Every structure is written in structure tokens, then in C-alpha cells.
Amino acid sequence: MKILLLEDDQEIGTWVRDGLTRSGHVVDWLENGRDALIAGAAQSYDLFILDRMTPEIDGLSVLKSLRAAKNMTPALFLTALGDVDDRVEGLQAGADDYLTKPFAFSELDARVAALGRRLQGTAGAEATTLTAGDIQLDLLKQNAVRQGKPLDLNAKEFRLLEAFLRSDGRVVTRNMLLEKVWDMNFDPTTSVVETHISRLRSKLEKPFQDSVIRTIRGAGYIFEPKT
């Protein structure tokens, strides 16, 4: 994969770049957020790996700007900010994974590989569009429409909707969504799922004055698209 690495610490940056290169990746290592934002917007990457506390523009702002420009390249935060609130903030900004420092390179390598497999699965020979009722997703263009009208979804909202379209009417638990959308194991303290589903509902249901995501108390959610 072609990876954009934003890391201002020389020792860590060298270690991560060299390790990922040995794993077969091409790494563009940048040390300040301004250059990373310019590179991320101008070039095509398979993955962003971003520190949060970086000169000129912090990594969180870099990702928010890229997501606002509809750049849905998978992103992993690699940072010393490891509190629950910090992780939730990073995931809500559009990150696909979050790894705190200090870390073992083997874990970073495994997470990068997992994101790469997901990318290949999305762009593979299988269907590149999903349809359920009056809702369609284009997995390559990362576009969503309902009744022919575009839905302005951020990266996580799109992933949530994709998970619901793939559920085939089955109950989807909170833990399943954490694993599928955020690559997280169960964390009873985080409200990231509920927050994002609320935002998704406001865009997917409110303008159309109906409900397609039903909450099953104590179990999870069921997706019920209109036919």
C-alpha cells in the first residue's frame, strides 16, 4: 500500500517508516500537518497514519479537513493521546482505527494489514454497489443516495450504513458495529455508536419523514428499508 505518515518525532517516524517499508509498503513521511494536508489532498494514498500533536496543523484537524473534502481514504491515528475521550474524538473525526503510544510495531503492522484487507474487499470483484429498498451505496465512489437524493454522510456514517445494508435484516449489536466500523472491541464507556447512529438517522430518516433503523432494547438495531 501507499501510506502517508504524519509524525514529527524523528525516532518514531524513522522506526515506523522503515518497518512499514520492510513490510512491503511505500511510505511518504511528513513531519508537519500542513504538508500532510496538502499531500493527502493532492495525491492518492491507500492509508493515512497520523499523529495528533503535530506542528502547524494538528493531525485531528488534518483528518477533519480531508473528510470534509470527501476524501475517504482509511485513516489510523498513532498518538500518545489515549484517554477514552481522545479515542472517541479521533473516531468521530473519521478515523478507522486508533493506536496509542507506546506501541509494539507488530500490532501496528497487523492493524495496517487489516485495513488493507478491508480496502481490497471493498474494491474487489464483488458487487461495488449495495441496494436496499430506496437506498443505494456506491462503495467505490463512497456515495450514498436515497430516493435518488444524495446523502451527505461522513466516513463513519457511510460505514455504518454499509454495515446495516449488509445485515440482511438481522439484529446488529453495538459490539458488532464497534468491530465492523471502528475496529474496536467492546468498550462499555464509549457512546460513539449511539452518537453516530443518531447523526445517521438525522440524514437518512428525518428528511424523508420515516424510520429505517429500529432500536431493539437490550439487543441492538434492525435495518428495515422501505420497499
GUSE-511363 format. One record per residue: x, y, z of N, C-alpha, C in turn; residue in one letter. Coordinates in steps of 0.2 Angstrom, whole numbers. Example, Ala and Ser with C-alpha at 12.3 -4.5 7.8 and 13.67 -1.06 7.14 Angstrom:
<nodes>
<<66,-28,39>,<62,-22,39>,<66,-16,39>,'a'>
<<64,-11,35>,<68,-5,36>,<64,0,39>,'s'>
</nodes>
This chain:
<nodes>
<<4,-6,0>,<0,0,0>,<4,6,0>,'m'>
<<2,12,-3>,<5,18,-2>,<2,22,4>,'k'>
<<6,23,9>,<4,26,15>,<7,33,16>,'i'>
<<3,38,19>,<5,44,21>,<6,44,28>,'l'>
<<12,45,31>,<14,45,38>,<15,52,40>,'l'>
<<11,54,45>,<12,61,48>,<15,60,55>,'l'>
<<21,61,56>,<24,60,63>,<30,65,64>,'e'>
<<30,69,69>,<35,74,70>,<41,72,74>,'d'>
<<40,66,77>,<46,63,81>,<50,59,77>,'d'>
<<57,62,76>,<62,59,72>,<63,51,73>,'q'>
<<63,49,79>,<65,42,81>,<59,38,79>,'e'>
<<53,40,81>,<47,36,80>,<46,36,72>,'i'>
<<46,42,69>,<45,42,62>,<50,37,58>,'g'>
<<56,37,59>,<61,33,56>,<59,26,57>,'t'>
<<58,24,63>,<56,17,65>,<50,15,61>,'w'>
<<44,19,61>,<38,17,58>,<39,16,51>,'v'>
<<42,21,48>,<44,21,40>,<48,15,38>,'r'>
<<53,14,42>,<57,8,40>,<54,2,41>,'d'>
<<50,1,46>,<46,-5,47>,<41,-7,42>,'g'>
<<37,-1,40>,<32,-2,35>,<35,-4,28>,'l'>
<<41,0,27>,<44,-2,21>,<46,-9,20>,'t'>
<<49,-12,26>,<51,-19,26>,<45,-23,25>,'r'>
<<39,-21,27>,<33,-25,26>,<30,-24,19>,'s'>
<<33,-20,15>,<32,-20,8>,<28,-14,6>,'g'>
<<27,-9,10>,<23,-3,9>,<27,3,6>,'h'>
<<24,7,3>,<28,13,1>,<25,19,5>,'v'>
<<30,22,9>,<28,27,14>,<31,34,12>,'v'>
<<26,39,12>,<28,46,12>,<28,49,19>,'d'>
<<34,50,22>,<34,53,29>,<34,60,29>,'w'>
<<30,63,32>,<30,71,33>,<29,72,40>,'l'>
<<32,78,42>,<33,80,49>,<29,85,52>,'e'>
<<25,89,47>,<20,94,50>,<14,93,46>,'n'>
<<8,95,50>,<2,94,47>,<0,98,41>,'g'>
<<3,104,40>,<1,107,34>,<4,104,27>,'r'>
<<10,101,28>,<12,97,22>,<8,91,21>,'d'>
<<6,88,27>,<2,81,26>,<-5,83,23>,'a'>
<<-8,88,25>,<-14,90,22>,<-14,91,14>,'l'>
<<-9,95,12>,<-8,96,5>,<-6,90,1>,'i'>
<<-2,85,4>,<-1,79,1>,<-7,75,1>,'a'>
<<-10,74,6>,<-16,70,6>,<-22,72,2>,'g'>
<<-22,79,0>,<-27,81,-4>,<-25,81,-11>,'a'>
<<-19,81,-13>,<-16,81,-20>,<-14,74,-22>,'a'>
<<-13,69,-18>,<-11,63,-20>,<-15,57,-18>,'q'>
<<-15,52,-21>,<-19,46,-20>,<-15,41,-15>,'s'>
<<-18,40,-9>,<-15,35,-4>,<-20,30,-3>,'y'>
<<-17,24,0>,<-21,19,2>,<-23,19,10>,'d'>
<<-19,23,13>,<-19,24,20>,<-16,30,23>,'l'>
<<-19,33,28>,<-16,39,32>,<-14,36,39>,'f'>
<<-8,37,41>,<-6,36,48>,<-4,43,51>,'i'>
<<-8,45,56>,<-7,52,58>,<-6,52,66>,'l'>
<<-1,56,67>,<0,58,74>,<-5,64,75>,'d'>
<<-7,65,82>,<-12,70,83>,<-8,77,85>,'r'>
<<-3,77,89>,<0,83,91>,<6,84,86>,'m'>
<<5,88,81>,<10,89,76>,<10,97,74>,'t'>
<<16,99,72>,<17,106,71>,<12,109,65>,'p'>
<<11,116,65>,<7,119,60>,<0,118,60>,'e'>
<<-2,111,59>,<-9,109,59>,<-9,102,63>,'i'>
<<-13,101,68>,<-13,95,71>,<-16,90,67>,'d'>
<<-15,83,69>,<-17,78,65>,<-25,77,64>,'g'>
<<-28,79,70>,<-35,79,70>,<-38,84,65>,'l'>
<<-36,90,65>,<-38,95,60>,<-37,92,53>,'s'>
<<-31,89,52>,<-29,87,45>,<-35,82,43>,'v'>
<<-36,77,47>,<-41,72,45>,<-48,75,44>,'l'>
<<-50,80,48>,<-57,83,48>,<-57,87,41>,'k'>
<<-52,90,39>,<-51,94,33>,<-52,89,27>,'s'>
<<-48,83,27>,<-49,78,22>,<-56,75,21>,'l'>
<<-59,74,27>,<-65,71,27>,<-70,76,24>,'r'>
<<-70,82,26>,<-74,87,24>,<-74,88,16>,'a'>
<<-68,86,13>,<-67,87,6>,<-69,80,3>,'a'>
<<-72,76,6>,<-75,69,4>,<-69,64,2>,'k'>
<<-63,65,6>,<-58,60,5>,<-59,55,10>,'n'>
<<-61,49,8>,<-62,43,12>,<-57,38,13>,'m'>
<<-51,40,11>,<-45,36,12>,<-45,33,20>,'t'>
<<-44,27,21>,<-44,24,28>,<-38,28,32>,'p'>
<<-40,29,38>,<-35,33,42>,<-34,30,49>,'a'>
<<-28,30,52>,<-26,27,58>,<-23,32,62>,'l'>
<<-25,34,68>,<-22,38,72>,<-16,34,76>,'f'>
<<-10,37,77>,<-5,34,80>,<-2,40,85>,'l'>
<<-4,40,91>,<-4,45,96>,<-3,44,103>,'t'>
<<0,48,107>,<0,47,114>,<-6,49,118>,'a'>
<<-11,52,114>,<-17,54,117>,<-22,48,117>,'l'>
<<-22,45,123>,<-25,38,124>,<-31,38,128>,'g'>
<<-33,43,131>,<-39,43,135>,<-46,41,131>,'d'>
<<-51,39,134>,<-57,37,131>,<-59,43,127>,'v'>
<<-60,49,130>,<-62,55,126>,<-58,56,120>,'d'>
<<-51,55,120>,<-47,56,115>,<-48,51,109>,'d'>
<<-49,45,111>,<-51,40,106>,<-57,41,102>,'r'>
<<-62,43,106>,<-69,44,104>,<-69,50,99>,'v'>
<<-65,55,101>,<-64,61,97>,<-61,60,90>,'e'>
<<-56,56,90>,<-52,54,84>,<-57,49,80>,'g'>
<<-61,45,83>,<-65,41,79>,<-71,45,76>,'l'>
<<-73,49,80>,<-79,54,77>,<-76,58,71>,'q'>
<<-70,60,71>,<-67,64,66>,<-66,60,60>,'a'>
<<-67,54,60>,<-67,50,54>,<-62,45,53>,'g'>
<<-58,43,59>,<-53,38,59>,<-56,31,59>,'a'>
<<-52,27,56>,<-54,20,55>,<-51,16,61>,'d'>
<<-46,18,64>,<-43,14,69>,<-39,19,74>,'d'>
<<-37,17,80>,<-34,22,84>,<-29,18,89>,'y'>
<<-22,19,88>,<-17,15,92>,<-13,20,96>,'l'>
<<-12,19,102>,<-9,24,107>,<-2,22,108>,'t'>
<<2,27,109>,<9,26,110>,<10,25,118>,'k'>
<<15,21,120>,<20,17,116>,<16,11,113>,'p'>
<<19,8,108>,<15,3,105>,<21,-2,102>,'f'>
<<19,-8,101>,<23,-13,98>,<22,-13,90>,'a'>
<<28,-13,86>,<27,-12,79>,<23,-18,76>,'f'>
<<23,-24,79>,<19,-29,77>,<12,-28,77>,'s'>
<<10,-24,82>,<2,-23,82>,<1,-17,77>,'e'>
<<5,-12,76>,<4,-8,70>,<4,-11,64>,'l'>
<<8,-16,62>,<9,-19,56>,<2,-23,55>,'d'>
<<0,-26,60>,<-6,-30,60>,<-12,-26,58>,'a'>
<<-13,-20,61>,<-18,-16,60>,<-18,-13,53>,'r'>
<<-12,-11,51>,<-11,-9,44>,<-14,-14,39>,'v'>
<<-12,-21,40>,<-14,-26,36>,<-21,-27,36>,'a'>
<<-24,-26,42>,<-32,-27,42>,<-35,-22,38>,'a'>
<<-33,-16,39>,<-36,-10,35>,<-35,-11,27>,'l'>
<<-29,-14,26>,<-28,-16,19>,<-32,-21,16>,'g'>
<<-34,-26,20>,<-38,-31,18>,<-45,-29,17>,'r'>
<<-47,-24,21>,<-54,-21,21>,<-54,-17,14>,'r'>
<<-49,-13,13>,<-49,-9,6>,<-49,-14,0>,'l'>
<<-46,-19,0>,<-46,-24,-5>,<-53,-27,-6>,'q'>
<<-56,-29,0>,<-63,-31,0>,<-68,-27,-3>,'g'>
<<-67,-20,-2>,<-72,-15,-4>,<-71,-14,-12>,'t'>
<<-65,-15,-14>,<-63,-13,-21>,<-62,-19,-25>,'a'>
<<-64,-25,-23>,<-63,-31,-26>,<-68,-33,-32>,'g'>
<<-68,-39,-34>,<-73,-41,-40>,<-80,-41,-38>,'a'>
<<-81,-42,-31>,<-88,-42,-29>,<-92,-36,-31>,'e'>
<<-98,-36,-29>,<-103,-30,-31>,<-100,-24,-28>,'a'>
<<-100,-18,-32>,<-97,-12,-29>,<-103,-7,-27>,'t'>
<<-109,-10,-28>,<-114,-6,-26>,<-119,-10,-21>,'t'>
<<-122,-7,-16>,<-127,-10,-12>,<-133,-7,-12>,'l'>
<<-139,-11,-13>,<-145,-8,-13>,<-150,-11,-8>,'t'>
<<-154,-7,-5>,<-159,-10,0>,<-165,-5,0>,'a'>
<<-170,-7,-3>,<-176,-3,-4>,<-175,3,-8>,'g'>
<<-175,9,-6>,<-174,15,-10>,<-167,18,-8>,'d'>
<<-163,14,-5>,<-156,17,-3>,<-151,13,-7>,'i'>
<<-146,17,-10>,<-141,14,-14>,<-134,17,-11>,'q'>
<<-129,12,-11>,<-122,14,-9>,<-118,12,-15>,'l'>
<<-113,17,-17>,<-108,16,-22>,<-102,15,-17>,'d'>
<<-99,9,-17>,<-93,8,-12>,<-87,10,-15>,'l'>
<<-86,11,-22>,<-80,14,-25>,<-80,21,-24>,'l'>
<<-85,24,-26>,<-86,32,-25>,<-88,34,-18>,'k'>
<<-90,30,-14>,<-91,32,-7>,<-97,37,-7>,'q'>
<<-102,35,-12>,<-108,39,-12>,<-114,36,-10>,'n'>
<<-119,39,-7>,<-125,36,-4>,<-131,40,-7>,'a'>
<<-136,37,-9>,<-142,41,-11>,<-148,37,-8>,'v'>
<<-153,41,-7>,<-160,38,-5>,<-165,42,-9>,'r'>
<<-169,38,-13>,<-175,41,-17>,<-172,45,-22>,'q'>
<<-165,44,-24>,<-162,47,-29>,<-159,54,-27>,'g'>
<<-159,55,-20>,<-156,61,-17>,<-150,59,-14>,'k'>
<<-145,63,-15>,<-138,62,-12>,<-139,63,-4>,'p'>
<<-135,58,0>,<-135,59,7>,<-128,61,9>,'l'>
<<-128,67,12>,<-121,70,14>,<-118,66,21>,'d'>
<<-115,60,20>,<-113,56,25>,<-105,57,26>,'l'>
<<-103,57,32>,<-96,57,33>,<-93,50,33>,'n'>
<<-87,49,34>,<-84,42,33>,<-87,37,37>,'a'>
<<-88,38,44>,<-91,34,48>,<-98,32,47>,'k'>
<<-102,38,46>,<-109,37,44>,<-110,32,38>,'e'>
<<-106,33,33>,<-106,29,27>,<-105,21,29>,'f'>
<<-99,20,33>,<-98,13,35>,<-103,10,39>,'r'>
<<-107,14,44>,<-112,12,47>,<-118,10,43>,'l'>
<<-120,14,38>,<-125,12,33>,<-123,6,29>,'l'>
<<-117,5,27>,<-115,-1,24>,<-116,-7,28>,'e'>
<<-114,-6,35>,<-115,-12,39>,<-122,-14,40>,'a'>
<<-127,-9,40>,<-134,-10,40>,<-136,-14,34>,'f'>
<<-134,-11,28>,<-136,-14,22>,<-134,-21,21>,'l'>
<<-128,-23,24>,<-125,-30,23>,<-129,-34,29>,'r'>
<<-133,-32,33>,<-135,-36,39>,<-141,-40,37>,'s'>
<<-144,-39,31>,<-149,-44,28>,<-155,-45,33>,'d'>
<<-157,-39,37>,<-162,-40,41>,<-161,-43,48>,'g'>
<<-155,-44,49>,<-153,-47,56>,<-152,-42,61>,'r'>
<<-152,-43,67>,<-151,-39,73>,<-143,-37,72>,'v'>
<<-141,-31,73>,<-134,-29,73>,<-133,-26,80>,'v'>
<<-128,-29,83>,<-127,-27,90>,<-122,-21,90>,'t'>
<<-122,-17,96>,<-117,-12,97>,<-110,-14,96>,'r'>
<<-109,-20,99>,<-102,-23,99>,<-100,-25,91>,'n'>
<<-105,-27,88>,<-103,-29,81>,<-102,-22,77>,'m'>
<<-105,-17,78>,<-104,-11,75>,<-97,-8,77>,'l'>
<<-95,-8,83>,<-89,-6,85>,<-83,-10,81>,'l'>
<<-84,-17,81>,<-79,-21,77>,<-79,-19,70>,'e'>
<<-85,-19,67>,<-85,-18,59>,<-83,-11,57>,'k'>
<<-85,-6,61>,<-84,1,59>,<-78,5,62>,'v'>
<<-77,3,68>,<-71,6,72>,<-65,1,73>,'w'>
<<-66,-5,72>,<-61,-10,74>,<-59,-10,81>,'d'>
<<-64,-9,85>,<-63,-9,92>,<-67,-15,95>,'m'>
<<-64,-17,101>,<-68,-22,105>,<-73,-18,109>,'n'>
<<-77,-22,113>,<-82,-19,117>,<-79,-14,122>,'f'>
<<-82,-8,122>,<-80,-3,127>,<-86,0,130>,'d'>
<<-88,-2,136>,<-94,0,139>,<-94,7,141>,'p'>
<<-89,11,140>,<-89,18,142>,<-90,23,136>,'t'>
<<-89,20,130>,<-90,24,124>,<-97,25,121>,'t'>
<<-99,31,119>,<-106,32,116>,<-105,33,109>,'s'>
<<-99,31,106>,<-98,33,99>,<-103,30,94>,'v'>
<<-105,24,96>,<-110,21,91>,<-117,24,91>,'v'>
<<-119,26,97>,<-126,29,98>,<-125,36,95>,'e'>
<<-120,40,96>,<-119,46,93>,<-119,46,86>,'t'>
<<-116,42,82>,<-116,41,75>,<-122,39,72>,'h'>
<<-126,34,76>,<-132,32,73>,<-137,38,73>,'i'>
<<-137,42,79>,<-141,47,79>,<-140,52,73>,'s'>
<<-134,53,72>,<-132,58,66>,<-134,55,59>,'r'>
<<-133,48,59>,<-135,45,53>,<-143,45,52>,'l'>
<<-147,44,57>,<-154,45,57>,<-156,51,55>,'r'>
<<-153,57,57>,<-155,63,55>,<-154,65,48>,'s'>
<<-150,61,45>,<-149,62,37>,<-152,57,33>,'k'>
<<-153,51,36>,<-156,46,32>,<-164,45,33>,'l'>
<<-166,48,39>,<-174,47,40>,<-177,53,40>,'e'>
<<-175,58,44>,<-178,65,45>,<-181,68,39>,'k'>
<<-176,69,34>,<-179,72,28>,<-184,68,24>,'p'>
<<-185,62,25>,<-190,58,22>,<-196,56,26>,'f'>
<<-195,58,32>,<-201,58,37>,<-203,50,38>,'q'>
<<-198,46,39>,<-199,39,41>,<-193,36,44>,'d'>
<<-194,30,46>,<-189,27,50>,<-187,20,47>,'s'>
<<-180,19,46>,<-177,13,43>,<-173,9,48>,'v'>
<<-171,13,53>,<-166,9,58>,<-170,9,65>,'i'>
<<-172,3,67>,<-176,2,73>,<-172,-1,79>,'r'>
<<-172,2,84>,<-168,0,90>,<-172,-5,94>,'t'>
<<-168,-11,95>,<-171,-16,99>,<-168,-16,106>,'i'>
<<-172,-14,111>,<-169,-13,118>,<-165,-19,120>,'r'>
<<-159,-18,122>,<-155,-23,125>,<-152,-28,120>,'g'>
<<-153,-27,114>,<-151,-31,109>,<-147,-27,103>,'a'>
<<-149,-22,101>,<-145,-18,96>,<-150,-15,91>,'g'>
<<-149,-16,84>,<-153,-12,79>,<-155,-17,74>,'y'>
<<-161,-15,70>,<-163,-19,64>,<-164,-14,59>,'i'>
<<-161,-15,53>,<-162,-11,47>,<-168,-13,43>,'f'>
<<-173,-9,42>,<-179,-10,39>,<-180,-5,33>,'e'>
<<-177,-6,28>,<-178,-1,22>,<-185,-2,19>,'p'>
<<-187,4,16>,<-193,4,13>,<-193,1,6>,'k'>
<<-198,-3,4>,<-198,-6,-2>,<-203,-2,-7>,'t'>
</nodes>
